[in-house]
Every structure is written in structure tokens, then in C-alpha cells.
Amino acid sequence: MTGTLLQQFINALGLGAMYALIAVGFTLFFGVIEVINFAHGEVFMLGAFATMIASSALIVWGVTEGTILFIALLLVTVIIVGTVFGAALEKFIVGPMRGASDIMTLLITVGASIIVREAVQLFIPDGRNPQPFPTVLDLPSISIGGALIKAETLATIVMAVLLIAGMHYLIEKSKYGRHISATAQDREAAMMMGINVKKIFLMTMIIGSILGAAAGLMNGMCYGIIKFDMGFAASIKGFAAAVIGGLGNIYGAVVGGLILGFMEIFVVSFIQNGSTYQDLISFLLMIVFLVFRPTGLFGEKVYEKV
């Protein structure tokens, strides 16, 4: 029993780490740019599909799976996908809609999400069907205390910790982080202080998108199957995690992602036919928090945003 609990604990950490990265993107967009970006889930899907295609290309070019070079090139792919997607979204979708009503901005990001999703379905060979994800880490599972832990799950946790630690350093210690905080607190005052707010918006969109694309790579590594419509569920769950933690609070988003991951793994593992209710958990938790605590667990900081 102890081994089972440990295994499910590690699995929950891995799943929660993915949700946390997506939620941090949502909360960055809301806190700094003041937009709820429902196209964010599609960069999660694109990160998975782009690394799948890159993996196949690297194998053809003779790069061995599981090597440091192979993994490094996949991480470069994630950065490229997140950068291009985030920059395009800011330049062509979010930026031109700045000043419009919140509902109009939300709707246009939903429209962008549908376009990207359908494009992948149409232009990726056999894109409508689930795609097998190649082996990224050619390592055996690790036995710990009677639990059999996949190397990919441990790698996901480590990658998420490094990315979140990097975000913490960026926000708390760097000049750019101070500019983000200033822009989030008072956009007009930041402009008067000489901060290039448009550049901050662009970089924020890119950083959030890179985190989402990295979560897509992690999802492919852990589960071995990716689908063209996986971004929709990622959007709902990432947004739910951000709401749970307190929309606009980065650290709350991390906590919300972990809570959601643990809840889902608990339901799947310990409730009969729990997998049937896995996706329902996200909706229920989000509704409960929106009704009874709309500011989330860290609501006292929601107006500070970052």
C-alpha cells in the first residue's frame, strides 16, 4: 500500500507540475496584460506536436534518442514554438484588441484557439487521430519504496521546478521582473517611468507561451500519446488552477496546479471508475471557487497581480 501511495504521489506531482506551468501562463497574461487568453491551451498542444515532429526529424538525421543533444534540441524547439506563438498572438490577436471589451478579447482568443486546433487536425498527417509520442528519455523506470516511478515523470517534476524557480528569479530579482511588477501595478505610471510597456506585454506573452509549450512536451513524455484537441482540456484545467490559486497571483497558480493534479490522481486511483470523472473535477473546483471564493486561495494578493 505504501508503494502505491508513493507512486500516486509522484504521479500527482508530475500532473500538477504540468497544470502549474499552464496556470502560470494564464495568471501572467491576466496580471500583466489584463487578458484571459483561451488560446493558451493551444500552445500546450503545439509544444507536444512540434517536439514530436522534431523528434522524428532528429532520429532521421542520426541523433540518438535520450542523449543530451537530443533533449537539448527538443527544449530549443519548445522555446521556438512558445516564442513564435506568443509573439504572433500578441501582434495579431491580443495587441490589436487592446482597449476593446473583455468579452470581445476573450472571444477572439477562443476563435484563435479553434483556428489553431483545426489547422493541426487538417495539416498534420492523420492529425485527427491520436499520435504516438517518441521516446525522449531512454531510461528504465525507477523502483523506490515498492513504487515503480517512470523516469519521464521525475524529469517532468525536475523541469517544472527549474522553470518555476527561473520564474521566481525573474520576477523577484531581475530588472525585467521589476518592470513586470510595475506594469501590472499601474500601467500608466510604468509608462511615465520610461518602461516600454508594449515590450513588456510582448515578452510576457512569450514567456507564458514557452511555459505552456514546455508543459506540452512533458505531457507527451509522460503519457506517450498526444491529440489535436488536447489544448482545449489544458485551457480549462490551467484556467481552473489559476482561479483556485487566485487569478493574477503567480505562486497561487503553482499551488492551484498542484491541488488540481492531486485531486485528479486521487479520483482516478481511489474511486471506482474514477477516470470517468477526471475532467469533471476541474470544472467542479473552478465553479466552487468562483462561487464561494472568487479571489482564490491567495485572494488577498489578487490586486497586486504579481
Phi, psi and chi 1 to 4 in degrees:
 res  aa     phi    psi   chi1   chi2   chi3   chi4
   1 MET       -  -39.9 -174.7   63.6  179.6      -
   2 THR   -61.2  -41.9  -57.8      -      -      -
   3 GLY   -62.0  -40.6      -      -      -      -
   4 THR   -64.0  -44.4  -59.4      -      -      -
   5 LEU   -62.9  -42.2  -72.3  174.7      -      -
   6 LEU   -63.8  -42.5  176.9   60.2      -      -
   7 GLN   -62.6  -44.3 -175.4  164.1  -16.1      -
   8 GLN   -68.8  -32.6  -61.6  -52.0  -33.4      -
   9 PHE   -62.4  -45.9  178.4   82.0      -      -
  10 ILE   -65.3  -42.2  -61.7  -63.3      -      -
  11 ASN   -60.2  -40.5  -69.9  -19.8      -      -
  12 ALA   -66.1  -39.0      -      -      -      -
  13 LEU   -61.3  -43.6  -84.5 -179.5      -      -
  14 GLY   -62.6  -47.1      -      -      -      -
  15 LEU   -66.2  -43.1 -176.4   61.3      -      -
  16 GLY   -63.1  -33.5      -      -      -      -
  17 ALA   -63.8  -41.6      -      -      -      -
  18 MET   -62.1  -47.9  -68.0 -178.8 -141.2      -
  19 TYR   -61.7  -37.1  -68.3  160.1      -      -
  20 ALA   -63.1  -42.4      -      -      -      -
  21 LEU   -64.2  -41.7  -67.7  179.5      -      -
  22 ILE   -65.3  -42.9  -58.7  169.3      -      -
  23 ALA   -64.6  -36.7      -      -      -      -
  24 VAL   -61.7  -39.0  167.2      -      -      -
  25 GLY   -60.0  -48.1      -      -      -      -
  26 PHE   -57.6  -44.4  -90.5  107.8      -      -
  27 THR   -74.4  -28.9 -149.2      -      -      -
  28 LEU   -65.3  -46.6  -87.6  174.9      -      -
  29 PHE   -61.4  -43.0  -56.8  148.0      -      -
  30 PHE   -70.5  -43.2  178.7   79.0      -      -
  31 GLY   -70.8  -36.2      -      -      -      -
  32 VAL  -101.4  -46.9  179.9      -      -      -
  33 ILE   -94.4  -15.3  -52.0  175.2      -      -
  34 GLU    62.5   47.4  -62.8 -177.8   -3.2      -
  35 VAL  -139.5  141.9   62.5      -      -      -
  36 ILE   -97.1  109.7  -64.4  176.3      -      -
  37 ASN   -98.7   97.0  171.3   26.3      -      -
  38 PHE   -84.9    6.8  -89.9  105.2      -      -
  39 ALA   -87.6   -3.0      -      -      -      -
  40 HIS   -63.5  -34.1 -174.3   46.8      -      -
  41 GLY   -63.2  -25.3      -      -      -      -
  42 GLU   -74.1  -25.4  -56.8  -45.6  -40.1      -
  43 VAL   -72.3  -28.0   77.6      -      -      -
  44 PHE   -60.6  -47.2  169.2   81.9      -      -
  45 MET   -66.5  -43.2  179.6  -91.1  -67.5      -
  46 LEU   -64.6  -36.6  -71.8  175.1      -      -
  47 GLY   -60.5  -40.4      -      -      -      -
  48 ALA   -68.1  -46.6      -      -      -      -
  49 PHE   -69.2  -39.3  -89.4   84.8      -      -
  50 ALA   -65.2  -41.2      -      -      -      -
  51 THR   -71.6  -29.7   48.8      -      -      -
  52 MET   -63.6  -47.0  177.3 -166.2   71.8      -
  53 ILE   -65.6  -42.4  -65.5  168.7      -      -
  54 ALA   -63.1  -38.5      -      -      -      -
  55 SER   -60.5  -45.9  -62.8      -      -      -
  56 SER   -62.3  -41.8  -59.0      -      -      -
  57 ALA   -65.1  -41.7      -      -      -      -
  58 LEU   -64.3  -38.3  -69.6  171.8      -      -
  59 ILE   -64.8  -42.4  -67.9  168.8      -      -
  60 VAL   -61.6  -37.4  170.4      -      -      -
  61 TRP   -79.6    0.2  -64.7  -23.2      -      -
  62 GLY    94.0   10.7      -      -      -      -
  63 VAL   -83.7  125.0 -179.4      -      -      -
  64 THR   -74.7  134.8  -55.3      -      -      -
  65 GLU   -59.9  142.5  -67.8  174.8  -70.7      -
  66 GLY    84.0   -7.1      -      -      -      -
  67 THR   -77.8  163.7   60.8      -      -      -
  68 ILE   -61.3  -40.2  -66.2  176.6      -      -
  69 LEU   -62.3  -43.0  176.1   61.6      -      -
  70 PHE   -60.1  -48.7 -174.9   84.7      -      -
  71 ILE   -65.9  -41.1  -63.7  169.4      -      -
  72 ALA   -62.5  -40.3      -      -      -      -
  73 LEU   -68.8  -33.0  -69.9  173.5      -      -
  74 LEU   -67.5  -38.2  -68.6 -172.9      -      -
  75 LEU   -66.1  -37.4  -67.3  176.5      -      -
  76 VAL   -62.3  -40.3  170.0      -      -      -
  77 THR   -59.7  -43.4  -58.3      -      -      -
  78 VAL   -59.5  -44.8  163.3      -      -      -
  79 ILE   -63.3  -42.1  -66.7  171.1      -      -
  80 ILE   -64.1  -46.7  -67.6  171.8      -      -
  81 VAL   -60.5  -48.4  168.8      -      -      -
  82 GLY   -62.2  -40.5      -      -      -      -
  83 THR   -65.7  -48.3  -60.4      -      -      -
  84 VAL   -65.7  -45.5  171.5      -      -      -
  85 PHE   -64.4  -48.0 -174.8   87.2      -      -
  86 GLY   -63.3  -42.8      -      -      -      -
  87 ALA   -65.9  -42.1      -      -      -      -
  88 ALA   -64.9  -40.3      -      -      -      -
  89 LEU   -64.5  -42.2 -159.1   63.0      -      -
  90 GLU   -68.3  -42.4  168.1   61.9   22.7      -
  91 LYS   -73.5  -40.1 -176.7  172.6  178.7   60.1
  92 PHE  -106.9  -17.5  -60.1  111.9      -      -
  93 ILE  -117.8  -63.5  -57.0  -65.9      -      -
  94 VAL   -75.0  -46.4  176.6      -      -      -
  95 GLY   -56.4  -52.8      -      -      -      -
  96 PRO   -62.3  -22.9  -25.9   35.6      -      -
  97 MET   -91.4    1.2  -66.7  -62.7  -66.5      -
  98 ARG   -64.1  129.5 -168.2  159.3  -70.2  120.3
  99 GLY   100.9  -17.3      -      -      -      -
 100 ALA   -76.9  170.8      -      -      -      -
 101 SER   -66.1  155.1   64.8      -      -      -
 102 ASP   -59.5  -39.9  -67.5  -20.0      -      -
 103 ILE   -66.9  -34.4 -171.6   65.0      -      -
 104 MET   -67.7  -41.6  -72.5  -61.5  -63.8      -
 105 THR   -64.8  -42.9  -54.6      -      -      -
 106 LEU   -60.6  -44.7 -173.7  148.5      -      -
 107 LEU   -65.2  -37.2  -73.0  174.5      -      -
 108 ILE   -72.1  -30.1 -161.5  170.7      -      -
 109 THR   -71.0  -33.8   62.0      -      -      -
 110 VAL   -63.6  -42.1  171.1      -      -      -
 111 GLY   -62.5  -42.0      -      -      -      -
 112 ALA   -62.2  -38.0      -      -      -      -
 113 SER   -60.6  -44.5  170.9      -      -      -
 114 ILE   -63.9  -41.6  -65.5  170.8      -      -
 115 ILE   -62.1  -46.8  -69.4  170.2      -      -
 116 VAL   -63.5  -44.1  172.4      -      -      -
 117 ARG   -61.3  -45.9 -176.7  163.0   62.3 -112.2
 118 GLU   -69.2  -33.4  -66.8  -56.6  -49.9      -
 119 ALA   -63.7  -42.2      -      -      -      -
 120 VAL   -64.1  -42.0  168.7      -      -      -
 121 GLN   -61.0  -38.6  178.8 -171.0 -172.7      -
 122 LEU   -81.8  -38.4  -69.5  172.1      -      -
 123 PHE  -100.2  -17.1  -63.6  114.7      -      -
 124 ILE   -83.6  128.9  -63.6  -67.6      -      -
 125 PRO   -53.4  127.6  -26.5   35.2      -      -
 126 ASP    56.4   34.8 -159.3   25.8      -      -
 127 GLY   -65.5  -21.6      -      -      -      -
 128 ARG   -69.2  -26.7  179.9  178.7  -67.5  -87.1
 129 ASN   -94.6  155.7  -63.9  -41.2      -      -
 130 PRO   -56.7  141.6  -24.4   34.4      -      -
 131 GLN  -110.7  133.3  -55.3  -73.7  -40.7      -
 132 PRO   -71.7  133.2   25.5  -32.7      -      -
 133 PHE   -92.6  132.1 -161.7   82.4      -      -
 134 PRO   -67.1  162.3   23.5  -32.7      -      -
 135 THR   -72.3  121.8  -58.0      -      -      -
 136 VAL   -94.3  -44.2  175.2      -      -      -
 137 LEU  -110.8  113.1  -63.5  175.6      -      -
 138 ASP   -87.4   65.1 -169.5   16.6      -      -
 139 LEU  -129.7  146.0  -64.4  171.9      -      -
 140 PRO   -75.2  161.6   28.7  -34.8      -      -
 141 SER   -65.1  155.1  -62.1      -      -      -
 142 ILE  -110.1  131.5  -58.0  170.1      -      -
 143 SER   -92.5  119.4  180.0      -      -      -
 144 ILE  -131.3  114.6  -56.4  175.3      -      -
 145 GLY    56.3   35.4      -      -      -      -
 146 GLY    87.3   -4.8      -      -      -      -
 147 ALA   -99.3  141.4      -      -      -      -
 148 LEU  -103.8  106.6 -163.0   61.6      -      -
 149 ILE  -104.3  127.1  -49.9  -61.2      -      -
 150 LYS   -69.5  138.7  -68.1  174.4   62.4  177.0
 151 ALA   -60.9  -33.9      -      -      -      -
 152 GLU   -64.0  -36.5  -70.0   83.1   -2.2      -
 153 THR   -66.5  -43.4  -56.8      -      -      -
 154 LEU   -63.9  -39.9  -66.1  176.4      -      -
 155 ALA   -63.3  -38.4      -      -      -      -
 156 THR   -61.3  -45.3  -69.7      -      -      -
 157 ILE   -62.6  -44.8  -64.4  169.0      -      -
 158 VAL   -63.3  -45.5  171.3      -      -      -
 159 MET   -60.9  -43.2  -72.7  172.8   60.8      -
 160 ALA   -64.1  -42.4      -      -      -      -
 161 VAL   -60.8  -43.6  167.9      -      -      -
 162 LEU   -64.4  -42.3  -68.6  175.7      -      -
 163 LEU   -66.7  -41.8  -73.0  169.2      -      -
 164 ILE   -68.8  -38.2  -68.8  169.1      -      -
 165 ALA   -62.9  -39.2      -      -      -      -
 166 GLY   -63.0  -39.6      -      -      -      -
 167 MET   -63.3  -41.8  -81.4  -64.5  -54.4      -
 168 HIS   -60.4  -45.6  173.1   77.8      -      -
 169 TYR   -62.9  -43.8  176.9   83.8      -      -
 170 LEU   -60.5  -46.2 -179.1   70.3      -      -
 171 ILE   -73.0  -40.3  -63.6  -62.1      -      -
 172 GLU   -90.6  -28.7  -60.5  -67.4  -19.7      -
 173 LYS  -115.7  -21.9  -55.1  -65.3 -177.4 -179.5
 174 SER   -96.7  161.0   71.9      -      -      -
 175 LYS   -62.9  -40.1  177.1 -178.7  177.2 -179.6
 176 TYR   -62.7  -39.3  175.4   67.7      -      -
 177 GLY   -61.3  -39.6      -      -      -      -
 178 ARG   -64.6  -37.1  -68.1 -167.1  -67.6  -87.1
 179 HIS   -67.1  -38.4  -71.8 -178.6      -      -
 180 ILE   -60.9  -48.0  -71.6  179.4      -      -
 181 SER   -62.3  -42.3  -62.6      -      -      -
 182 ALA   -64.0  -42.4      -      -      -      -
 183 THR   -65.7  -40.2  -57.3      -      -      -
 184 ALA   -67.0  -36.5      -      -      -      -
 185 GLN   -71.8  -47.7  -68.1  -77.2  -16.2      -
 186 ASP  -158.1  101.8 -168.0  -38.6      -      -
 187 ARG   -61.2  -44.1 -174.1  179.6  -57.5  178.7
 188 GLU   -66.2  -42.8  -73.1   73.6   21.1      -
 189 ALA   -63.8  -38.3      -      -      -      -
 190 ALA   -61.8  -41.4      -      -      -      -
 191 MET   -64.3  -39.3  -67.0  173.6   65.9      -
 192 MET   -66.0  -27.3  -68.1  175.3   63.0      -
 193 MET   -82.8    2.2  -65.7  -64.3  -67.1      -
 194 GLY    92.1    7.9      -      -      -      -
 195 ILE   -77.6  132.1  -64.3  173.3      -      -
 196 ASN   -78.6   92.7 -172.4  -23.3      -      -
 197 VAL   -64.4  -38.3  171.6      -      -      -
 198 LYS   -61.4  -38.5  -70.6 -175.0  177.7  180.0
 199 LYS   -66.4  -39.1 -177.2  178.4  178.6 -179.2
 200 ILE   -62.9  -42.7  -65.6  -62.7      -      -
 201 PHE   -59.5  -46.5  -70.3  160.1      -      -
 202 LEU   -62.4  -47.6  176.6   63.0      -      -
 203 MET   -67.3  -35.6  -65.7  -55.2  -63.3      -
 204 THR   -63.9  -43.5  -60.9      -      -      -
 205 MET   -63.5  -38.8 -171.2   66.5   76.2      -
 206 ILE   -67.6  -46.0  -72.0  173.2      -      -
 207 ILE   -62.5  -46.5  -70.2  171.0      -      -
 208 GLY   -60.6  -38.5      -      -      -      -
 209 SER   -69.9  -36.4  -62.8      -      -      -
 210 ILE   -63.0  -41.2  -70.9  173.6      -      -
 211 LEU   -61.5  -41.7  -65.4  177.8      -      -
 212 GLY   -64.8  -41.9      -      -      -      -
 213 ALA   -65.0  -38.1      -      -      -      -
 214 ALA   -62.7  -38.8      -      -      -      -
 215 ALA   -63.5  -35.1      -      -      -      -
 216 GLY   -63.9  -42.2      -      -      -      -
 217 LEU   -60.2  -44.3  167.5   60.8      -      -
 218 MET   -61.1  -41.4  -64.2  172.7 -173.9      -
 219 ASN   -61.8  -44.5 -176.1  -86.8      -      -
 220 GLY   -62.3  -41.7      -      -      -      -
 221 MET   -60.9  -45.3  -74.5  170.6   48.4      -
 222 CYS   -76.6  -36.3  -71.9      -      -      -
 223 TYR  -110.3  -15.7  -60.6  108.9      -      -
 224 GLY    74.9   -0.4      -      -      -      -
 225 ILE  -137.4  135.6  -65.8  -70.4      -      -
 226 ILE  -128.9  154.0   58.8  175.7      -      -
 227 LYS  -135.5  151.9  -62.2 -177.2  -70.5 -175.2
 228 PHE   -65.3  -24.2   79.6   95.4      -      -
 229 ASP  -101.5   13.5   58.6   -7.7      -      -
 230 MET   -67.6  -21.3   62.0 -167.2  -73.6      -
 231 GLY   -68.3  -30.0      -      -      -      -
 232 PHE   -63.8  -48.8  174.5   74.8      -      -
 233 ALA   -63.4  -37.5      -      -      -      -
 234 ALA   -63.3  -38.6      -      -      -      -
 235 SER   -61.8  -47.4  -71.1      -      -      -
 236 ILE   -62.6  -45.3  -62.4  -60.7      -      -
 237 LYS   -72.5  -38.5  -66.6  178.6 -178.8 -177.7
 238 GLY   -64.8  -41.4      -      -      -      -
 239 PHE   -66.4  -40.3 -177.7   66.4      -      -
 240 ALA   -60.9  -42.4      -      -      -      -
 241 ALA   -63.6  -39.8      -      -      -      -
 242 ALA   -65.6  -39.1      -      -      -      -
 243 VAL   -65.6  -42.6  168.0      -      -      -
 244 ILE   -60.1  -45.8  -68.1  167.7      -      -
 245 GLY   -75.6  -27.4      -      -      -      -
 246 GLY   120.1   98.3      -      -      -      -
 247 LEU   -58.4  121.3 -166.1   59.5      -      -
 248 GLY   109.1   -8.3      -      -      -      -
 249 ASN  -112.5  114.7 -173.3  -70.1      -      -
 250 ILE   -61.5  -46.8  -69.9  175.9      -      -
 251 TYR   -72.1  -31.0  -50.8  110.0      -      -
 252 GLY   -63.6  -36.0      -      -      -      -
 253 ALA   -62.6  -39.0      -      -      -      -
 254 VAL   -63.9  -46.8  174.4      -      -      -
 255 VAL   -62.5  -44.0  173.0      -      -      -
 256 GLY   -60.7  -40.5      -      -      -      -
 257 GLY   -62.6  -42.3      -      -      -      -
 258 LEU   -66.5  -41.5  -67.7  173.4      -      -
 259 ILE   -59.7  -45.9  -70.8  173.2      -      -
 260 LEU   -63.7  -42.2 -166.6   56.9      -      -
 261 GLY   -62.2  -43.1      -      -      -      -
 262 PHE   -67.9  -38.4  -87.4   88.2      -      -
 263 MET   -63.8  -43.8  -73.3  -66.9  -67.5      -
 264 GLU   -65.7  -45.5  -74.7 -164.0    8.1      -
 265 ILE   -63.8  -38.7  -67.6  -63.6      -      -
 266 PHE   -61.4  -46.4  173.1   82.0      -      -
 267 VAL   -63.2  -45.5  167.8      -      -      -
 268 VAL   -65.7  -38.2  170.3      -      -      -
 269 SER   -85.6  -33.7  -58.2      -      -      -
 270 PHE  -119.9    1.7  -58.4  107.6      -      -
 271 ILE  -117.5  133.6  -64.1  178.7      -      -
 272 GLN   -59.1  132.0 -171.8  174.2    7.1      -
 273 ASN    56.5   34.2  -60.8  -40.6      -      -
 274 GLY   -63.4  -28.9      -      -      -      -
 275 SER   -62.1  -24.4   57.3      -      -      -
 276 THR   -64.5  -29.7  -53.7      -      -      -
 277 TYR  -104.0    5.5  -48.9  108.2      -      -
 278 GLN   -58.0  -50.2 -178.6  177.3    1.9      -
 279 ASP   -71.4  -26.3  -67.5  -22.4      -      -
 280 LEU   -64.3  -31.0 -175.5   61.7      -      -
 281 ILE   -56.7  -43.8  -68.1  -61.6      -      -
 282 SER   -59.5  -46.8  -56.8      -      -      -
 283 PHE   -63.9  -43.8  -70.0   97.0      -      -
 284 LEU   -63.5  -47.1  -72.7  176.3      -      -
 285 LEU   -62.7  -41.8  -76.3  175.7      -      -
 286 MET   -63.0  -43.0 -178.2  169.2   61.0      -
 287 ILE   -63.9  -44.7  -69.8  169.4      -      -
 288 VAL   -59.0  -45.0  167.3      -      -      -
 289 PHE   -70.7  -38.7  -87.9   87.1      -      -
 290 LEU   -64.7  -33.4  -74.2  174.1      -      -
 291 VAL   -81.2  -48.2  171.4      -      -      -
 292 PHE   -99.2  -25.5  -63.7  104.1      -      -
 293 ARG  -147.3   74.5 -169.5  174.9  174.9   84.4
 294 PRO   -63.5  -19.9   19.6  -31.1      -      -
 295 THR   -85.5   -1.8   55.3      -      -      -
 296 GLY    78.6 -177.4      -      -      -      -
 297 LEU   -64.7  -31.4  -67.1  174.4      -      -
 298 PHE  -111.9   43.8  -62.4   88.2      -      -
 299 GLY   -60.9  -25.7      -      -      -      -
 300 GLU   -67.3  -14.5   69.2  -83.0    6.8      -
 301 LYS  -108.2    2.0  -63.0 -179.0  179.9  179.6
 302 VAL   -62.7  -30.4   71.9      -      -      -
 303 TYR   -81.4  -15.2  -65.3  109.1      -      -
 304 GLU   -77.3  -27.8  -63.7  177.9    8.2      -
 305 LYS    70.9  -48.4  -65.0 -178.4 -179.8  174.3
 306 VAL  -139.1      -  -67.4      -      -      -
